[in-house]
Amino acid sequence: MKTDKVWFVTGASKGMGLSLVKKLIGEGYRVAATSRESQRLIDAVGHLEGPQFLPLEVDLTSAESIREAFERTVAQFGKVDVLVNNAGYGIGGAVEEISQQEIEDSFDINVMAVIKTMQSAMPYFRQQRSGNIINISSIAGFDPGIGWAMYAATKYAVNGLSEVMAEDVKEFGVKVTVVAPGAFRTEFLEDSSLVFAEKKIEGYSAIQGSHKKYAAMNGTQIGDPEMLAQVLIDLAANPKPPVRLYLGSDAYRRATEKINLLAEELESNKPISFSTDFN
């Protein structure tokens, strides 16, 4: 097994990011990992801390902080090969409930941070004419659930961004995959990762029911984060990784149902679609 690649992982102090970092270090890779608090990250990684691990306290809303983190990574390890954009959180609520600040905060981490890290990584990837970018999206970016409009909006953005990015950087030997997981047994459904609009409007009973359903899933999700970590490692070793990858049988099922729905709608509205062409 070749372990000469250097990984850069955001949002690594818990959940999928932490599982990935621990597995990478355990298998001998060199890893730079980010968190809002470096000590929390060090404590989470625990006994695996060592010369192959660079914990970074990074403000993902700051392009300068991200750029400095990449500079420190290259200074310590000599290069960077794989970027994993894992940091993110969910926000639930009706569109009219979510404040402008809550919207901006969500897009800053779930979308803008992805853009900023890719902008910082690409000069290194272009120079070495190789690299992998793995952006963690969600099945909600293709088949969103009721009550999660803003979260879905951020993940749709990550999907579209990644698909075009894959084409844009292909000529430099850089590969991009957007991963859309279903429900994995991490802290994502806990208060630290899942927030709800502060403003509450009476009458949105379906949304409230959806939020209760997701909260009740905590601890029983079908997805294994350890298995997901191995999939991401295999992606970086794959000479032809997929651009889009759905993880979890639940994500596969939801994506299949959505594809069938899209196909049905497309065909049923075909006469209307064609009606706007010049005769």
Helices and strands as residue ranges (DSSP letters): E 6-9, H 15-26, E 30-35, H 38-45, G 46-48, E 53-57, H 63-77, E 82-85, E 90-92, H 100-107, I 108-112, H 113-128, E 131-136, G 139-141, H 149-168, G 170-172, E 174-181, G 187-189, E 194-196, H 205-216, H 225-237, E 244-247, H 249-268, H 270-274
